[in-house]
Amino acid sequence: MRLILILTALLAFQSAAASELDDLKALADTGDVSAQYKMGVFYDKLAQTPEPNGLLHTDILAPHNLYSFKDHDDEKRKAKANANAWYLKAAEGGHVTSQYILGIQGSTSWLLKAAYGGSTKAQVSAGIMYLSGQEIAANPNEGIKWLSRAAGNGSSAANIILGQIYRDGEYNIKKDLDKAVKYYSEAHNQADLNASFILGQLYEKGKIRDSKKSKFWYAEHANGLVRSNSTDFGGKIYYQAAQKFDSIAKTSADDKKLLELYKRAAQNRWRGSFVELGKLYESGRGVPRDSTKALMWYEIASARGSSQGKNHSKRLIRKLSSLEVSAAKSMAIDCRTSGYKVC
């Protein structure tokens, strides 16, 4: 009975989806560029569809040959060709996103049309293209022009690239640290978390050295990472942020942020973070003092090849009871098994 219900539902879905696709194609055939673009997206997704496997991938849209591929790779190529054919129709009708999609597949003319049409992504790509000399003759001034236009349209990526160019004097562009700060600051205002760290570095050393501003930007970077409530930036990012924030942290609230940064670095398996977490638990910074928990982190660091972790572990083992040591080692195993999430 349950199988019958499932098959009935699949057939109903097949009918509805096929009807919806027919309606979209009919609209696209009238020259509606938005519908043409959506048809392109449809076939693009189809071209990326994994090979059918199992009941839920059966021929739910068989009339349109979505999941009933006999030669899956060949059908994926056909789907991609269909996607580009629809994108081309939309692009010829002035659909900027379609122009950009064709542009990043290697068509310089479509990329530039999208850039002139106001696509910020296309403007960034055009800027990079002119700077690098790929697909077109190198022209740094033209590259700066397109990146500046994209930056003016709110692209944090363009601001980061321009900041780097003026910071380092790349592409025969004269170094200008004031402009670099301006562009990195704009990127920061657009919520680019890398920008605040780079600004901290700029003020930490060099011609515009300013300890107060450096600390401000490193604190902004750390606070931004903690506020993001994410662990997706990579262990090195969290670890570097914590290292810079360590000397700035003044309050217990700051110490808790420091602990959180090292924990996120640990969840990304950044080896140096394990020792630092041990130190925080041993000293009671950002967390109640807990020598057993500290030993757990030192044991993890030691197991991952850290000589510091090994030395700290030996030192604490001499101080703790055999029961505490046993508990710490058991906790270390549980922590590693959980992917450093339950520690």
C-alpha positions as CSV (number, residue, x, y, z in Angstrom):
1,M,0.0,0.0,0.0
2,R,2.8,2.4,0.9
3,L,4.6,1.7,-2.3
4,I,1.4,2.4,-4.3
5,L,1.1,5.8,-2.5
6,I,4.7,6.7,-3.3
7,L,4.3,5.8,-6.9
8,T,1.0,7.7,-7.1
9,A,2.7,10.8,-5.7
10,L,5.6,10.4,-8.1
11,L,3.3,10.2,-11.0
12,A,1.4,13.3,-9.8
13,F,4.7,15.2,-9.4
14,Q,5.7,14.0,-12.9
15,S,2.5,15.4,-14.4
16,A,2.7,18.7,-12.6
17,A,6.4,19.3,-13.3
18,A,6.1,18.4,-17.0
19,S,3.1,20.8,-17.4
20,E,5.1,23.6,-15.7
21,L,8.0,23.0,-17.9
22,D,5.8,23.0,-21.0
23,D,4.3,26.4,-19.9
24,L,7.8,27.8,-19.4
25,K,9.0,26.7,-22.8
26,A,5.9,28.1,-24.5
27,L,6.6,31.5,-22.9
28,A,10.3,31.3,-23.8
29,D,9.3,30.5,-27.4
30,T,7.5,33.8,-27.6
31,G,10.7,35.6,-26.9
32,D,10.4,36.3,-23.2
33,V,14.0,36.6,-22.1
34,S,13.3,35.8,-18.5
35,A,11.7,32.5,-19.5
36,Q,14.6,31.8,-21.9
37,Y,17.0,32.4,-19.0
38,K,15.0,30.0,-16.8
39,M,15.1,27.4,-19.5
40,G,18.8,27.8,-19.5
41,V,19.0,27.4,-15.8
42,F,16.8,24.3,-16.0
43,Y,19.1,22.5,-18.5
44,D,22.2,23.7,-16.6
45,K,20.9,22.0,-13.5
46,L,20.1,19.0,-15.6
47,A,23.7,18.9,-16.9
48,Q,24.9,18.7,-13.3
49,T,22.4,16.0,-12.2
50,P,24.1,12.9,-10.7
51,E,23.5,9.7,-12.4
52,P,20.0,8.2,-11.6
53,N,20.0,5.8,-8.7
54,G,17.1,4.4,-6.8
55,L,13.3,4.8,-6.7
56,L,13.3,8.6,-6.0
57,H,15.2,9.1,-9.3
58,T,12.9,7.1,-11.5
59,D,11.4,8.7,-14.6
60,I,9.4,11.4,-12.8
61,L,9.9,13.7,-15.8
62,A,10.4,11.1,-18.5
63,P,8.7,13.1,-21.3
64,H,11.5,15.6,-21.0
65,N,14.2,13.0,-20.5
66,L,15.4,14.4,-17.2
67,Y,16.3,11.3,-15.2
68,S,15.9,8.5,-17.7
69,F,19.4,8.8,-19.2
70,K,20.7,5.7,-21.0
71,D,24.0,7.4,-21.8
72,H,24.2,9.8,-18.9
73,D,27.4,11.6,-19.9
74,D,26.1,12.1,-23.4
75,E,22.8,13.4,-22.1
76,K,24.6,15.8,-19.8
77,R,26.5,17.2,-22.7
78,K,23.2,17.6,-24.6
79,A,21.7,19.3,-21.6
80,K,24.6,21.8,-21.4
81,A,24.3,22.5,-25.1
82,N,20.5,23.2,-24.6
83,A,21.3,25.4,-21.6
84,N,23.7,27.5,-23.7
85,A,21.3,27.7,-26.6
86,W,18.6,29.2,-24.3
87,Y,21.2,31.5,-22.6
88,L,22.2,32.7,-26.1
89,K,18.6,33.5,-27.0
90,A,18.1,35.4,-23.7
91,A,21.5,37.2,-24.2
92,E,20.6,38.3,-27.7
93,G,17.4,39.7,-26.2
94,G,19.4,41.8,-23.7
95,H,19.3,39.5,-20.6
96,V,22.4,40.6,-18.7
97,T,22.8,37.6,-16.5
98,S,22.7,35.3,-19.5
99,Q,25.3,37.4,-21.2
100,Y,27.5,37.1,-18.1
101,I,27.0,33.3,-18.0
102,L,28.1,33.0,-21.7
103,G,31.0,35.5,-20.9
104,I,32.5,33.4,-18.1
105,Q,32.4,30.4,-20.4
106,G,34.9,32.1,-22.6
107,S,33.1,34.7,-24.7
108,T,34.8,38.0,-24.2
109,S,32.2,39.9,-26.3
110,W,29.3,38.7,-24.1
111,L,31.3,39.4,-20.9
112,L,31.9,43.0,-22.0
113,K,28.2,43.4,-23.0
114,A,27.2,42.2,-19.6
115,A,29.6,44.6,-18.0
116,Y,28.3,47.5,-20.0
117,G,24.8,46.3,-19.1
118,G,25.5,46.7,-15.4
119,S,26.4,43.3,-14.2
120,T,28.7,43.8,-11.3
121,K,30.1,40.3,-11.5
122,A,30.9,40.9,-15.2
123,Q,32.5,44.2,-14.4
124,V,34.8,42.4,-11.9
125,S,35.6,39.7,-14.4
126,A,36.3,42.3,-17.1
127,G,38.6,44.1,-14.8
128,I,40.6,41.0,-13.9
129,M,40.7,40.1,-17.6
130,Y,42.2,43.4,-18.6
131,L,44.7,43.3,-15.7
132,S,45.8,39.7,-16.5
133,G,45.8,40.0,-20.2
134,Q,43.8,36.8,-20.5
135,E,41.5,36.5,-23.5
136,I,42.3,40.2,-24.4
137,A,45.3,42.5,-24.6
138,A,46.4,43.6,-21.2
139,N,45.3,47.1,-20.3
140,P,45.8,47.9,-16.5
141,N,44.0,51.3,-16.8
142,E,41.0,49.6,-18.4
143,G,41.1,47.0,-15.7
144,I,41.1,49.6,-13.0
145,K,38.2,51.3,-14.7
146,W,36.0,48.2,-14.6
147,L,37.0,47.3,-11.1
148,S,36.2,50.9,-9.9
149,R,32.8,50.7,-11.6
150,A,32.1,47.4,-9.9
151,A,33.3,48.8,-6.5
152,G,31.0,51.7,-7.0
153,N,28.1,49.3,-7.6
154,G,28.8,47.6,-4.2
155,S,31.2,44.8,-5.1
156,S,33.3,43.9,-2.1
157,A,35.4,41.6,-4.3
158,A,36.3,44.6,-6.5
159,N,37.2,46.7,-3.5
160,I,39.5,43.9,-2.2
161,I,41.3,43.6,-5.5
162,L,41.7,47.4,-5.8
163,G,43.0,47.5,-2.3
164,Q,45.6,44.9,-3.1
165,I,46.6,46.7,-6.3
166,Y,47.2,50.0,-4.5
167,R,48.8,48.4,-1.5
168,D,51.4,46.4,-3.5
169,G,51.7,48.6,-6.6
170,E,50.7,45.8,-8.9
171,Y,50.3,45.9,-12.7
172,N,52.5,49.0,-13.0
173,I,50.0,51.0,-10.9
174,K,51.7,53.3,-8.5
175,K,51.5,52.2,-4.8
176,D,49.0,54.4,-2.9
177,L,48.3,53.2,0.7
178,D,45.6,55.9,1.2
179,K,43.7,54.4,-1.7
180,A,44.4,50.9,-0.4
181,V,42.9,51.8,3.0
182,K,39.9,53.4,1.3
183,Y,39.1,50.3,-0.8
184,Y,39.6,47.9,2.0
185,S,37.5,50.0,4.3
186,E,34.7,49.9,1.7
187,A,35.0,46.2,1.5
188,H,34.7,46.0,5.3
189,N,31.6,48.1,5.1
190,Q,30.2,45.6,2.7
191,A,30.7,42.8,5.3
192,D,33.9,41.3,3.8
193,L,35.6,39.8,6.8
194,N,39.0,39.6,5.2
195,A,39.2,43.4,4.8
196,S,39.4,44.1,8.5
197,F,42.2,41.7,9.0
198,I,44.2,43.2,6.0
199,L,43.6,46.7,7.5
200,G,45.0,45.5,10.8
201,Q,48.1,44.3,9.0
202,L,48.5,47.6,7.1
203,Y,48.4,49.6,10.3
204,E,50.6,47.1,12.2
205,K,53.6,47.8,10.1
206,G,54.9,49.9,7.2
207,K,54.5,53.5,6.4
208,I,51.1,54.0,8.0
209,R,51.9,52.2,11.2
210,D,49.4,53.0,13.8
211,S,49.1,50.6,16.8
212,K,45.7,51.9,17.9
213,K,44.1,51.5,14.5
214,S,45.8,48.1,14.0
215,K,44.2,46.8,17.2
216,F,40.9,48.3,16.2
217,W,40.8,46.5,12.9
218,Y,42.0,43.2,14.4
219,A,39.3,43.5,17.0
220,E,36.7,44.2,14.2
221,H,37.9,41.1,12.4
222,A,37.6,38.9,15.5
223,N,34.2,40.3,16.4
224,G,33.0,39.8,12.8
225,L,34.0,36.1,12.8
226,V,32.4,35.5,16.1
227,R,29.2,37.2,15.0
228,S,29.1,35.2,11.8
229,N,28.2,32.1,13.9
230,S,29.9,30.0,11.2
231,T,32.8,27.6,11.1
232,D,33.2,27.7,7.4
233,F,36.0,30.2,7.0
234,G,38.8,27.7,7.5
235,G,41.0,26.9,10.5
236,K,43.8,29.3,9.5
237,I,41.5,32.3,9.4
238,Y,40.1,31.6,12.9
239,Y,43.6,30.9,14.3
240,Q,45.2,34.0,12.9
241,A,42.3,36.1,14.1
242,A,42.6,34.6,17.6
243,Q,46.4,35.1,17.6
244,K,46.0,38.8,16.8
245,F,43.0,39.3,19.2
246,D,44.9,37.6,22.1
247,S,47.0,40.6,23.0
248,I,43.9,42.9,22.6
249,A,41.5,41.0,24.8
250,K,41.0,42.9,28.0
251,T,37.7,41.7,29.4
252,S,36.1,38.4,30.3
253,A,33.8,38.9,27.3
254,D,36.9,39.3,25.1
255,D,38.3,36.1,26.5
256,K,35.1,34.2,25.6
257,K,35.4,35.5,22.0
258,L,39.0,34.3,22.0
259,L,37.9,30.9,23.2
260,E,35.3,30.7,20.5
261,L,37.8,31.6,17.8
262,Y,40.2,28.9,18.9
263,K,37.3,26.4,19.1
264,R,36.3,27.1,15.5
265,A,39.9,26.8,14.4
266,A,39.9,23.4,16.2
267,Q,36.8,22.3,14.5
268,N,38.6,23.0,11.3
269,R,41.5,20.8,12.6
270,W,44.0,23.7,12.8
271,R,46.7,22.1,14.9
272,G,48.0,25.2,16.8
273,S,44.5,25.8,18.2
274,F,44.6,22.7,20.4
275,V,47.5,23.9,22.5
276,E,46.0,27.4,22.8
277,L,42.7,25.9,24.0
278,G,44.6,23.9,26.6
279,K,46.2,27.1,27.8
280,L,42.9,28.9,28.0
281,Y,41.3,26.1,30.1
282,E,44.4,25.8,32.3
283,S,44.5,29.6,33.0
284,G,40.7,30.0,33.2
285,R,40.5,32.6,30.4
286,G,37.0,32.8,28.9
287,V,36.0,29.6,30.8
288,P,36.3,28.3,34.3
289,R,39.7,26.9,35.1
290,D,39.8,23.2,34.3
291,S,43.1,21.3,34.3
292,T,41.4,18.1,33.2
293,K,40.0,19.8,30.1
294,A,43.3,21.5,29.5
295,L,45.0,18.1,29.5
296,M,42.4,16.9,27.1
297,W,43.4,19.6,24.6
298,Y,47.1,19.0,25.2
299,E,46.6,15.3,24.5
300,I,44.8,16.1,21.3
301,A,47.6,18.4,20.2
302,S,50.2,15.8,21.1
303,A,48.4,13.1,19.2
304,R,48.5,15.4,16.1
305,G,52.3,15.8,16.4
306,S,52.6,19.0,18.4
307,S,55.8,19.1,20.5
308,Q,54.2,21.9,22.7
309,G,51.2,19.8,23.3
310,K,53.4,16.8,24.3
311,N,55.4,18.9,26.7
312,H,52.3,20.5,28.3
313,S,50.7,17.1,28.5
314,K,53.7,15.6,30.4
315,R,53.8,18.6,32.7
316,L,50.1,18.3,33.6
317,I,50.1,14.6,34.0
318,R,52.6,14.9,36.8
319,K,50.3,17.3,38.6
320,L,46.9,15.5,38.2
321,S,45.6,12.3,39.7
322,S,45.4,9.1,37.8
323,L,41.6,9.4,37.7
324,E,41.8,12.9,36.2
325,V,44.4,11.8,33.6
326,S,42.2,8.9,32.6
327,A,39.2,11.1,32.3
328,A,41.2,13.6,30.1
329,K,42.4,10.9,27.8
330,S,38.9,9.5,27.4
331,M,37.5,13.0,26.7
332,A,40.2,13.5,24.1
333,I,39.1,10.4,22.3
334,D,35.4,11.5,22.4
335,C,36.4,15.0,21.2
336,R,38.3,13.6,18.2
337,T,35.5,11.2,17.4
338,S,33.0,14.0,17.3
339,G,35.1,16.0,14.8
340,Y,36.1,18.4,17.7
341,K,32.5,19.5,18.1
342,V,31.7,17.8,21.4
343,C,34.6,18.7,23.6
